[in-house]
Amino acid sequence: MNPLMALRNMVVFRRMEMTHANLNNSAAVAAFPELRVFFNRIKKSGNSTVTAFLAELAAEETGQRFGTVRDAKKAALSPVRCSWREAREMRDYTRFTVVRNPYDRVLSAFLNKVALGEEGSDSRKRRFRVVPGWGEATPDGFARFVAFLDERGLHHDRHWWPQRELLVMPPERFHLIGRLETLPEDMARLLTMIGRDPERARSLGQPHPLEASQPLKITGATAKRAAFYTPQLAQTVGRLYAADFETFGYPEDWA
């Protein structure tokens, strides 16, 4: 990142208790001036669906159309891709994020980024190819993946970083922290907060069509939890992601 931009953000967002290493990551925030919304993106926690939903809602005022999730993400502003004025205005936006049950998020990351092996869209990326469990969409492959997280791999890639460590600010600084498990209801609350029709959030009961059009991206991890987890694996994930369970109020019962 441009050092001057990082310095600019330290000045603009002072007194907001920002974690600047996260704020200055290009994939950490999607901001929408038309909606005055600041979305802290968390990978494997509804990130693509929520970003696409907000991008299309904001684009209704401009007539813009998106062919892919990538296009929708590029349309959003970010603290690393905006002007001084736009950054200052972000301080007053409605700030929210969406989190997910850690058991399901870890399994989803495995199924999407590791287990697919050569069939996955990230098959050429070495950082995934070196992960134990690569190309093994089996309980044994998942066990190897969890062992890797426990030994040295918890921070190998942001798709499975603890969610608490991906926040750009303390939890209490957000106006809303939604859950993927209750996304339609939580996004309806957000839309009400910003003066939009909350009924629009009903569509979020399903993955956004732009996300659903991407082959193999939707893993169905929640329905597969019992097939991949053992009590021992659940205990390890519960320990590694203890801050997520505590911060976001998820029960540690995995079954």
Backbone as CSV, one residue per row, in Angstrom:
resi,resn,N_x,N_y,N_z,CA_x,CA_y,CA_z,C_x,C_y,C_z
1,MET,0.837,-1.193,0.000,0.000,0.000,0.000,0.869,1.239,0.000
2,ASN,0.387,2.308,-0.645,1.082,3.595,-0.654,1.240,4.104,0.784
3,PRO,2.494,4.346,1.226,2.707,4.817,2.600,1.971,6.117,2.912
4,LEU,1.833,6.982,1.908,1.116,8.237,2.137,-0.369,7.988,2.391
5,MET,-0.923,6.993,1.706,-2.332,6.647,1.927,-2.527,6.079,3.330
6,ALA,-1.570,5.257,3.768,-1.645,4.708,5.121,-1.578,5.817,6.157
7,LEU,-0.706,6.785,5.925,-0.599,7.924,6.844,-1.884,8.738,6.820
8,ARG,-2.444,8.930,5.630,-3.711,9.652,5.499,-4.793,8.987,6.329
9,ASN,-4.873,7.656,6.261,-5.901,6.945,6.998,-5.699,7.045,8.507
10,MET,-4.451,7.086,8.947,-4.196,7.265,10.377,-4.729,8.602,10.869
11,VAL,-4.607,9.620,10.016,-5.088,10.955,10.368,-6.617,11.009,10.306
12,VAL,-7.181,10.535,9.214,-8.624,10.639,8.991,-9.411,9.828,10.026
13,PHE,-8.921,8.625,10.342,-9.682,7.733,11.222,-9.157,7.734,12.660
14,ARG,-8.426,8.752,13.030,-7.940,8.831,14.402,-9.131,8.879,15.365
15,ARG,-8.910,8.395,16.554,-9.904,8.311,17.626,-11.006,7.278,17.354
16,MET,-10.868,6.506,16.261,-11.865,5.472,15.984,-11.338,4.082,16.333
17,GLU,-10.164,4.041,16.926,-9.574,2.781,17.383,-9.431,1.767,16.251
18,MET,-9.044,2.236,15.082,-8.898,1.368,13.935,-7.683,0.445,14.078
19,THR,-7.833,-0.770,13.575,-6.697,-1.660,13.381,-6.220,-1.418,11.962
20,HIS,-5.189,-0.601,11.815,-4.824,-0.104,10.491,-4.261,-1.181,9.573
21,ALA,-3.678,-2.229,10.144,-3.212,-3.323,9.298,-4.375,-3.968,8.559
22,ASN,-5.553,-3.983,9.180,-6.752,-4.495,8.515,-7.410,-3.430,7.652
23,LEU,-7.543,-2.224,8.178,-8.187,-1.144,7.429,-7.514,-0.923,6.086
24,ASN,-6.190,-1.052,6.053,-5.426,-0.768,4.846,-5.253,-1.981,3.943
25,ASN,-5.934,-3.070,4.262,-5.967,-4.214,3.366,-7.027,-3.962,2.305
26,SER,-6.690,-4.164,1.062,-7.589,-3.778,-0.028,-8.910,-4.537,-0.035
27,ALA,-8.952,-5.710,0.609,-10.176,-6.515,0.600,-10.948,-6.442,1.904
28,ALA,-10.593,-5.493,2.782,-11.178,-5.478,4.121,-12.481,-4.690,4.222
29,VAL,-12.667,-3.693,3.384,-13.819,-2.803,3.520,-14.460,-2.555,2.161
30,ALA,-15.778,-2.594,2.145,-16.558,-2.154,0.984,-17.472,-1.037,1.468
31,ALA,-17.273,0.160,0.953,-18.072,1.315,1.362,-18.916,1.795,0.188
32,PHE,-20.135,2.224,0.497,-21.086,2.629,-0.541,-21.632,4.017,-0.215
33,PRO,-21.095,5.057,-0.864,-21.550,6.424,-0.577,-23.041,6.624,-0.796
34,GLU,-23.597,5.959,-1.811,-25.025,6.110,-2.091,-25.888,5.643,-0.911
35,LEU,-25.380,4.669,-0.174,-26.110,4.110,0.967,-25.572,4.611,2.300
36,ARG,-24.396,5.227,2.246,-23.676,5.655,3.449,-23.477,4.471,4.393
37,VAL,-22.919,3.411,3.819,-22.675,2.159,4.528,-21.203,1.786,4.418
38,PHE,-20.667,1.303,5.534,-19.274,0.867,5.650,-19.312,-0.594,6.082
39,PHE,-18.960,-1.499,5.170,-19.059,-2.937,5.413,-17.674,-3.526,5.613
40,ASN,-17.413,-4.037,6.806,-16.162,-4.748,7.106,-16.296,-6.173,6.571
41,ARG,-15.653,-6.439,5.459,-15.763,-7.734,4.805,-14.961,-8.800,5.559
42,ILE,-15.563,-9.964,5.755,-14.892,-11.107,6.366,-15.061,-12.299,5.434
43,LYS,-13.962,-12.819,4.959,-14.002,-13.916,3.995,-14.674,-15.146,4.594
44,LYS,-15.450,-15.847,3.765,-16.188,-17.047,4.130,-17.266,-16.789,5.170
45,SER,-17.750,-15.550,5.220,-18.852,-15.210,6.134,-19.914,-14.395,5.396
46,GLY,-20.267,-14.836,4.212,-21.272,-14.120,3.428,-20.725,-12.893,2.732
47,ASN,-19.424,-12.756,2.671,-18.780,-11.584,2.096,-19.257,-11.278,0.676
48,SER,-19.226,-12.270,-0.208,-19.589,-12.044,-1.610,-21.063,-11.692,-1.769
49,THR,-21.925,-12.434,-1.088,-23.367,-12.185,-1.198,-23.736,-10.797,-0.691
50,VAL,-23.205,-10.411,0.476,-23.543,-9.105,1.045,-22.982,-7.975,0.191
51,THR,-21.745,-8.117,-0.274,-21.155,-7.067,-1.107,-21.928,-6.900,-2.403
52,ALA,-22.286,-8.005,-3.044,-23.045,-7.924,-4.294,-24.420,-7.312,-4.061
53,PHE,-25.068,-7.694,-2.962,-26.386,-7.145,-2.631,-26.309,-5.622,-2.453
54,LEU,-25.339,-5.155,-1.689,-25.204,-3.724,-1.449,-24.794,-2.979,-2.705
55,ALA,-23.909,-3.578,-3.496,-23.467,-2.926,-4.730,-24.641,-2.724,-5.684
56,GLU,-25.500,-3.726,-5.797,-26.651,-3.591,-6.685,-27.654,-2.590,-6.131
57,LEU,-27.819,-2.567,-4.813,-28.730,-1.602,-4.206,-28.224,-0.175,-4.448
58,ALA,-26.926,0.028,-4.278,-26.346,1.349,-4.507,-26.407,1.732,-5.979
59,ALA,-26.240,0.742,-6.861,-26.196,1.020,-8.292,-27.554,1.376,-8.877
60,GLU,-28.625,1.170,-8.127,-29.940,1.542,-8.635,-30.025,3.041,-8.891
61,GLU,-29.163,3.805,-8.215,-29.154,5.251,-8.420,-28.294,5.664,-9.605
62,THR,-27.438,4.756,-10.066,-26.526,5.093,-11.166,-26.808,4.313,-12.437
63,GLY,-27.597,3.259,-12.324,-27.888,2.432,-13.487,-26.802,1.433,-13.820
64,GLN,-25.827,1.291,-12.949,-24.725,0.369,-13.197,-25.192,-1.072,-13.063
65,ARG,-24.602,-1.962,-13.863,-24.919,-3.384,-13.817,-23.641,-4.181,-13.625
66,PHE,-23.769,-5.348,-12.974,-22.597,-6.163,-12.687,-22.784,-7.562,-13.265
67,GLY,-21.733,-8.057,-13.892,-21.788,-9.394,-14.460,-21.214,-10.462,-13.550
68,THR,-20.362,-10.044,-12.613,-19.721,-10.992,-11.703,-19.614,-10.371,-10.314
69,VAL,-19.357,-11.219,-9.319,-19.119,-10.733,-7.966,-17.888,-9.835,-7.950
70,ARG,-16.873,-10.203,-8.718,-15.660,-9.390,-8.776,-15.982,-7.963,-9.231
71,ASP,-16.864,-7.824,-10.231,-17.259,-6.497,-10.700,-17.954,-5.712,-9.587
72,ALA,-18.814,-6.392,-8.841,-19.536,-5.736,-7.747,-18.574,-5.271,-6.667
73,LYS,-17.595,-6.094,-6.345,-16.617,-5.729,-5.325,-15.777,-4.539,-5.765
74,LYS,-15.416,-4.511,-7.037,-14.606,-3.406,-7.548,-15.375,-2.087,-7.534
75,ALA,-16.694,-2.166,-7.580,-17.501,-0.945,-7.611,-17.533,-0.247,-6.256
76,ALA,-17.236,-0.976,-5.194,-17.279,-0.396,-3.846,-16.031,0.433,-3.581
77,LEU,-16.181,1.440,-2.733,-15.026,2.208,-2.290,-14.310,1.455,-1.171
78,SER,-13.052,1.789,-0.981,-12.247,1.222,0.091,-11.377,2.329,0.657
79,PRO,-11.026,2.269,1.939,-10.127,3.281,2.496,-8.775,3.353,1.786
80,VAL,-8.433,2.332,1.025,-7.173,2.386,0.276,-7.398,2.810,-1.170
81,ARG,-8.652,3.011,-1.548,-8.971,3.453,-2.906,-10.048,4.530,-2.851
82,CYS,-9.703,5.657,-2.283,-10.677,6.745,-2.203,-9.948,8.062,-1.956
83,SER,-10.673,9.139,-2.113,-10.102,10.471,-1.886,-10.160,10.830,-0.405
84,TRP,-9.488,11.938,-0.053,-9.566,12.438,1.317,-11.013,12.697,1.710
85,ARG,-11.754,13.351,0.829,-13.145,13.678,1.150,-13.957,12.409,1.370
86,GLU,-13.788,11.431,0.498,-14.538,10.181,0.639,-14.168,9.455,1.929
87,ALA,-12.884,9.478,2.282,-12.455,8.835,3.531,-13.067,9.532,4.740
88,ARG,-13.068,10.870,4.722,-13.661,11.606,5.853,-15.139,11.296,5.991
89,GLU,-15.834,11.186,4.874,-17.261,10.899,4.930,-17.535,9.498,5.476
90,MET,-16.615,8.573,5.236,-16.802,7.205,5.740,-16.915,7.154,7.254
91,ARG,-16.330,8.116,7.935,-16.381,8.116,9.395,-17.810,8.184,9.916
92,ASP,-18.711,8.745,9.105,-20.097,8.921,9.539,-21.047,7.899,8.925
93,TYR,-20.501,6.939,8.189,-21.357,5.908,7.597,-21.836,4.927,8.671
94,THR,-22.909,4.223,8.362,-23.349,3.127,9.217,-22.376,1.971,9.043
95,ARG,-21.769,1.547,10.139,-20.701,0.543,10.091,-21.247,-0.815,10.533
96,PHE,-21.000,-1.827,9.716,-21.481,-3.157,10.084,-20.570,-4.235,9.518
97,THR,-20.733,-5.428,10.031,-20.054,-6.601,9.495,-20.964,-7.799,9.651
98,VAL,-20.581,-8.919,9.039,-21.337,-10.168,9.135,-20.367,-11.270,9.518
99,VAL,-20.724,-12.049,10.536,-19.874,-13.138,11.005,-20.596,-14.465,10.828
100,ARG,-19.871,-15.547,11.127,-20.406,-16.889,10.882,-19.957,-17.827,11.993
101,ASN,-20.742,-18.870,12.226,-20.337,-19.889,13.184,-18.946,-20.404,12.802
102,PRO,-17.965,-20.337,13.704,-16.597,-20.747,13.357,-16.483,-22.178,12.847
103,TYR,-17.285,-23.096,13.365,-17.227,-24.473,12.880,-17.528,-24.531,11.380
104,ASP,-18.583,-23.832,10.967,-18.983,-23.854,9.566,-18.017,-23.057,8.696
105,ARG,-17.515,-21.959,9.219,-16.606,-21.129,8.429,-15.305,-21.863,8.125
106,VAL,-14.749,-22.541,9.120,-13.509,-23.293,8.910,-13.731,-24.409,7.895
107,LEU,-14.832,-25.124,8.024,-15.120,-26.202,7.076,-15.346,-25.642,5.682
108,SER,-16.044,-24.512,5.565,-16.282,-23.899,4.263,-14.968,-23.477,3.605
109,ALA,-14.059,-22.919,4.393,-12.755,-22.519,3.855,-12.011,-23.736,3.320
110,PHE,-12.050,-24.821,4.066,-11.403,-26.059,3.624,-12.019,-26.565,2.324
111,LEU,-13.345,-26.666,2.294,-14.026,-27.227,1.128,-13.838,-26.374,-0.126
112,ASN,-13.763,-25.063,0.040,-13.687,-24.162,-1.105,-12.256,-23.898,-1.574
113,LYS,-11.326,-23.762,-0.638,-9.974,-23.337,-0.996,-8.941,-24.460,-1.012
114,VAL,-9.226,-25.561,-0.341,-8.225,-26.625,-0.198,-8.705,-27.944,-0.802
115,ALA,-9.878,-28.402,-0.386,-10.329,-29.748,-0.748,-10.533,-29.937,-2.246
116,LEU,-10.867,-28.884,-2.964,-11.136,-29.015,-4.399,-9.881,-29.338,-5.202
117,GLY,-8.720,-29.024,-4.662,-7.477,-29.317,-5.368,-7.433,-28.699,-6.751
118,GLU,-7.091,-29.498,-7.736,-6.939,-29.010,-9.118,-8.250,-28.526,-9.712
119,GLU,-9.367,-28.935,-9.147,-10.665,-28.518,-9.685,-11.075,-27.137,-9.205
120,GLY,-10.413,-26.617,-8.194,-10.793,-25.332,-7.629,-10.332,-24.145,-8.454
121,SER,-11.013,-23.028,-8.260,-10.658,-21.813,-8.994,-9.315,-21.242,-8.544
122,ASP,-8.848,-21.675,-7.366,-7.566,-21.189,-6.853,-6.457,-22.228,-7.002
123,SER,-6.620,-23.148,-7.916,-5.687,-24.274,-8.017,-4.272,-23.843,-8.378
124,ARG,-4.120,-22.680,-8.971,-2.779,-22.227,-9.355,-2.080,-21.438,-8.248
125,LYS,-2.781,-21.171,-7.162,-2.202,-20.366,-6.093,-1.443,-21.262,-5.127
126,ARG,-0.144,-21.035,-5.045,0.711,-21.907,-4.258,0.319,-21.915,-2.774
127,ARG,-0.175,-20.783,-2.275,-0.476,-20.730,-0.836,-1.568,-21.710,-0.439
128,PHE,-2.403,-22.120,-1.402,-3.401,-23.148,-1.115,-2.869,-24.545,-1.426
129,ARG,-2.062,-24.647,-2.441,-1.544,-25.957,-2.859,-0.668,-26.604,-1.784
130,VAL,-0.033,-25.792,-0.949,0.873,-26.338,0.065,0.147,-26.727,1.355
131,VAL,-1.136,-26.482,1.424,-1.886,-26.744,2.654,-2.247,-28.229,2.746
132,PRO,-1.963,-28.872,3.877,-2.374,-30.272,4.056,-3.874,-30.439,3.860
133,GLY,-4.253,-31.509,3.175,-5.646,-31.730,2.826,-5.957,-31.273,1.412
134,TRP,-4.961,-30.718,0.721,-5.152,-30.249,-0.655,-5.679,-31.400,-1.524
135,GLY,-6.786,-31.151,-2.189,-7.365,-32.142,-3.093,-8.017,-33.325,-2.408
136,GLU,-8.230,-33.248,-1.093,-8.827,-34.358,-0.353,-10.152,-33.904,0.262
137,ALA,-11.215,-34.038,-0.454,-12.534,-33.622,0.039,-13.137,-34.723,0.892
138,THR,-12.411,-35.084,1.938,-12.798,-36.196,2.802,-12.620,-35.776,4.259
139,PRO,-13.243,-36.507,5.188,-13.000,-36.219,6.610,-11.525,-36.309,6.985
140,ASP,-10.789,-37.260,6.393,-9.360,-37.366,6.683,-8.608,-36.134,6.192
141,GLY,-8.989,-35.631,5.019,-8.370,-34.413,4.506,-8.656,-33.232,5.411
142,PHE,-9.883,-33.148,5.921,-10.231,-32.054,6.832,-9.447,-32.170,8.129
143,ALA,-9.244,-33.389,8.614,-8.471,-33.588,9.839,-7.039,-33.097,9.652
144,ARG,-6.473,-33.354,8.476,-5.114,-32.869,8.207,-5.089,-31.348,8.144
145,PHE,-6.116,-30.772,7.591,-6.211,-29.316,7.501,-6.287,-28.695,8.902
146,VAL,-7.119,-29.241,9.765,-7.252,-28.707,11.119,-5.937,-28.859,11.877
147,ALA,-5.242,-29.979,11.679,-3.940,-30.159,12.327,-2.965,-29.091,11.848
148,PHE,-3.029,-28.747,10.572,-2.185,-27.676,10.028,-2.510,-26.338,10.689
149,LEU,-3.795,-26.048,10.869,-4.182,-24.814,11.550,-3.609,-24.785,12.955
150,ASP,-3.661,-25.910,13.623,-3.214,-25.979,15.015,-1.697,-25.848,15.136
151,GLU,-0.992,-26.363,14.158,0.471,-26.391,14.246,1.113,-25.068,13.811
152,ARG,0.679,-24.537,12.672,1.357,-23.343,12.152,0.521,-22.543,11.149
153,GLY,-0.669,-23.025,10.807,-1.363,-22.455,9.658,-2.557,-21.565,9.935
154,LEU,-2.783,-21.200,11.197,-3.989,-20.425,11.506,-4.013,-19.101,10.757
155,HIS,-2.848,-18.491,10.547,-2.777,-17.203,9.867,-2.160,-17.317,8.469
156,HIS,-2.197,-18.516,7.925,-1.645,-18.745,6.590,-2.429,-18.008,5.519
157,ASP,-3.749,-17.883,5.717,-4.600,-17.204,4.723,-5.813,-16.619,5.433
158,ARG,-6.261,-15.454,4.972,-7.357,-14.753,5.630,-8.698,-15.461,5.502
159,HIS,-8.808,-16.429,4.626,-10.071,-17.161,4.529,-10.361,-17.963,5.793
160,TRP,-9.342,-18.239,6.589,-9.590,-18.945,7.852,-8.946,-18.259,9.057
161,TRP,-8.506,-17.020,8.910,-8.119,-16.249,10.106,-9.303,-16.196,11.068
162,PRO,-9.056,-16.122,12.361,-10.156,-15.832,13.290,-10.850,-14.530,12.890
163,GLN,-12.172,-14.538,12.935,-12.930,-13.370,12.493,-12.654,-12.143,13.366
164,ARG,-12.451,-12.384,14.640,-12.159,-11.272,15.545,-10.927,-10.507,15.098
165,GLU,-9.980,-11.204,14.496,-8.738,-10.578,14.047,-8.868,-9.907,12.674
166,LEU,-10.008,-10.058,12.039,-10.245,-9.421,10.741,-11.060,-8.132,10.865
167,LEU,-11.502,-7.809,12.076,-12.258,-6.580,12.277,-11.337,-5.375,12.127
168,VAL,-11.850,-4.320,11.511,-11.041,-3.112,11.344,-11.159,-2.181,12.542
169,MET,-12.058,-2.514,13.464,-12.259,-1.707,14.664,-12.838,-2.610,15.753
170,PRO,-12.830,-2.174,17.008,-13.400,-3.005,18.075,-14.884,-3.291,17.826
171,PRO,-15.383,-4.426,18.290,-16.786,-4.786,18.057,-17.773,-3.709,18.469
172,GLU,-17.496,-3.020,19.562,-18.433,-2.017,20.057,-18.512,-0.782,19.169
173,ARG,-17.598,-0.650,18.227,-17.618,0.487,17.306,-18.590,0.280,16.138
174,PHE,-19.039,-0.940,15.945,-19.968,-1.222,14.853,-21.397,-0.874,15.279
175,HIS,-22.163,-0.374,14.335,-23.584,-0.137,14.583,-24.368,-1.453,14.555
176,LEU,-23.848,-2.427,13.801,-24.527,-3.715,13.680,-23.502,-4.795,13.350
177,ILE,-23.574,-5.906,14.061,-22.826,-7.112,13.703,-23.851,-8.195,13.426
178,GLY,-24.016,-8.507,12.153,-24.987,-9.516,11.761,-24.360,-10.895,11.729
179,ARG,-25.222,-11.887,11.586,-24.767,-13.274,11.472,-25.232,-13.847,10.142
180,LEU,-24.388,-14.657,9.536,-24.774,-15.298,8.285,-26.003,-16.180,8.491
181,GLU,-26.109,-16.783,9.665,-27.223,-17.691,9.946,-28.568,-16.978,10.007
182,THR,-28.557,-15.681,10.266,-29.795,-14.894,10.332,-29.677,-13.678,9.404
183,LEU,-29.051,-13.891,8.252,-28.723,-12.773,7.372,-29.935,-11.963,6.904
184,PRO,-31.030,-12.572,6.463,-32.168,-11.751,6.023,-32.687,-10.821,7.118
185,GLU,-32.818,-11.345,8.326,-33.325,-10.527,9.425,-32.339,-9.420,9.803
186,ASP,-31.059,-9.756,9.855,-30.057,-8.770,10.254,-29.873,-7.695,9.192
187,MET,-29.926,-8.090,7.931,-29.801,-7.091,6.870,-31.056,-6.233,6.774
188,ALA,-32.202,-6.793,7.143,-33.414,-5.977,7.204,-33.251,-4.881,8.253
189,ARG,-32.617,-5.218,9.368,-32.329,-4.209,10.397,-31.409,-3.131,9.842
190,LEU,-30.395,-3.547,9.093,-29.476,-2.571,8.503,-30.224,-1.652,7.541
191,LEU,-31.046,-2.222,6.678,-31.770,-1.402,5.705,-32.696,-0.412,6.406
192,THR,-33.297,-0.833,7.492,-34.132,0.082,8.269,-33.295,1.226,8.834
193,MET,-32.110,0.895,9.307,-31.224,1.901,9.886,-30.817,2.964,8.862
194,ILE,-30.688,2.568,7.594,-30.239,3.525,6.571,-31.401,4.059,5.734
195,GLY,-32.629,3.790,6.179,-33.790,4.364,5.506,-34.181,3.688,4.212
196,ARG,-33.886,2.400,4.094,-34.254,1.644,2.896,-35.301,0.595,3.247
197,ASP,-35.926,0.055,2.230,-37.005,-0.915,2.424,-36.436,-2.228,2.980
198,PRO,-36.780,-2.599,4.201,-36.229,-3.829,4.774,-36.696,-5.096,4.061
199,GLU,-37.786,-4.997,3.312,-38.275,-6.169,2.589,-37.277,-6.636,1.539
200,ARG,-36.397,-5.733,1.115,-35.397,-6.107,0.111,-34.462,-7.203,0.623
201,ALA,-34.340,-7.310,1.932,-33.415,-8.286,2.517,-33.938,-9.716,2.448
202,ARG,-35.199,-9.891,2.095,-35.750,-11.247,2.022,-34.966,-12.126,1.054
203,SER,-34.427,-11.518,0.004,-33.692,-12.277,-1.012,-32.431,-12.924,-0.459
204,LEU,-31.965,-12.450,0.697,-30.715,-12.951,1.246,-30.877,-14.286,1.966
205,GLY,-32.052,-14.872,1.881,-32.233,-16.224,2.378,-31.501,-17.244,1.508
206,GLN,-31.085,-16.786,0.324,-30.320,-17.622,-0.605,-29.060,-16.864,-1.019
207,PRO,-28.008,-17.569,-1.447,-26.826,-16.863,-1.950,-27.198,-15.934,-3.101
208,HIS,-26.507,-14.823,-3.208,-26.771,-13.892,-4.294,-26.547,-14.594,-5.637
209,PRO,-27.393,-14.322,-6.653,-27.237,-14.992,-7.950,-25.844,-14.872,-8.552
210,LEU,-25.173,-13.740,-8.337,-23.815,-13.603,-8.871,-22.853,-14.568,-8.194
211,GLU,-23.073,-14.829,-6.913,-22.233,-15.797,-6.212,-22.619,-17.216,-6.605
212,ALA,-23.914,-17.462,-6.701,-24.390,-18.804,-7.046,-23.943,-19.221,-8.441
213,SER,-23.647,-18.257,-9.293,-23.216,-18.570,-10.655,-21.767,-19.036,-10.722
214,GLN,-21.028,-18.901,-9.622,-19.635,-19.322,-9.594,-19.554,-20.801,-9.224
215,PRO,-19.057,-21.633,-10.114,-19.009,-23.075,-9.850,-18.241,-23.407,-8.567
216,LEU,-18.824,-24.242,-7.739,-18.182,-24.817,-6.547,-17.909,-23.824,-5.422
217,LYS,-18.373,-22.567,-5.563,-18.097,-21.584,-4.510,-18.951,-21.828,-3.273
218,ILE,-20.183,-22.239,-3.467,-21.082,-22.483,-2.342,-20.857,-23.901,-1.847
219,THR,-20.385,-24.041,-0.616,-19.939,-25.341,-0.111,-20.986,-26.121,0.672
220,GLY,-22.024,-25.448,1.176,-23.009,-26.132,2.004,-22.404,-26.695,3.279
221,ALA,-21.476,-25.948,3.865,-20.706,-26.448,5.002,-21.576,-26.804,6.203
222,THR,-22.608,-26.015,6.460,-23.433,-26.263,7.648,-24.055,-27.656,7.596
223,ALA,-24.566,-28.034,6.458,-25.198,-29.347,6.312,-24.181,-30.483,6.363
224,LYS,-22.918,-30.173,6.131,-21.876,-31.201,6.093,-21.091,-31.297,7.400
225,ARG,-21.453,-30.486,8.386,-20.675,-30.440,9.632,-20.550,-31.817,10.273
226,ALA,-21.656,-32.535,10.389,-21.626,-33.831,11.066,-20.768,-34.852,10.326
227,ALA,-20.665,-34.709,9.017,-19.898,-35.674,8.222,-18.390,-35.453,8.337
228,PHE,-17.967,-34.237,8.689,-16.542,-33.920,8.696,-15.952,-33.760,10.094
229,TYR,-16.772,-33.371,11.056,-16.238,-33.117,12.385,-16.282,-34.373,13.258
230,THR,-15.297,-34.451,14.119,-15.292,-35.408,15.229,-15.219,-34.580,16.502
231,PRO,-15.493,-35.177,17.666,-15.353,-34.400,18.904,-13.961,-33.796,19.065
232,GLN,-12.923,-34.522,18.640,-11.557,-34.025,18.775,-11.315,-32.827,17.872
233,LEU,-11.786,-32.907,16.630,-11.608,-31.780,15.711,-12.386,-30.561,16.202
234,ALA,-13.591,-30.787,16.695,-14.395,-29.683,17.216,-13.695,-29.028,18.410
235,GLN,-13.071,-29.835,19.243,-12.357,-29.286,20.395,-11.190,-28.412,19.937
236,THR,-10.473,-28.853,18.908,-9.351,-28.067,18.395,-9.830,-26.754,17.790
237,VAL,-10.863,-26.815,16.958,-11.401,-25.597,16.351,-11.952,-24.674,17.431
238,GLY,-12.605,-25.230,18.428,-13.128,-24.411,19.521,-12.022,-23.674,20.253
239,ARG,-10.881,-24.320,20.413,-9.751,-23.670,21.087,-9.107,-22.608,20.200
240,LEU,-8.901,-22.932,18.923,-8.243,-21.995,18.021,-9.080,-20.735,17.792
241,TYR,-10.393,-20.897,17.785,-11.294,-19.783,17.480,-12.090,-19.358,18.718
242,ALA,-11.496,-19.540,19.883,-12.187,-19.207,21.135,-12.648,-17.756,21.163
243,ALA,-11.830,-16.846,20.620,-12.203,-15.424,20.628,-13.435,-15.172,19.775
244,ASP,-13.584,-15.913,18.679,-14.772,-15.759,17.833,-16.027,-16.239,18.560
245,PHE,-15.922,-17.407,19.187,-17.074,-17.936,19.916,-17.507,-16.956,21.011
246,GLU,-16.538,-16.415,21.721,-16.853,-15.512,22.828,-17.348,-14.165,22.335
247,THR,-16.637,-13.555,21.379,-16.978,-12.206,20.913,-18.348,-12.159,20.260
248,PHE,-18.659,-13.172,19.460,-19.889,-13.130,18.665,-21.007,-14.001,19.224
249,GLY,-20.760,-14.610,20.384,-21.817,-15.311,21.091,-22.271,-16.619,20.486
250,TYR,-21.370,-17.321,19.799,-21.743,-18.624,19.237,-21.545,-19.730,20.273
251,PRO,-22.443,-20.684,20.319,-22.279,-21.806,21.264,-21.159,-22.722,20.777
252,GLU,-20.464,-23.335,21.701,-19.376,-24.229,21.336,-19.841,-25.651,21.092
253,ASP,-21.133,-25.891,21.165,-21.695,-27.191,20.848,-21.666,-27.360,19.323
254,TRP,-20.920,-28.319,18.825,-20.743,-28.469,17.385,-21.748,-29.416,16.732
255,ALA,-22.349,-30.286,17.507,-23.222,-31.314,16.930,-24.577,-30.747,16.526
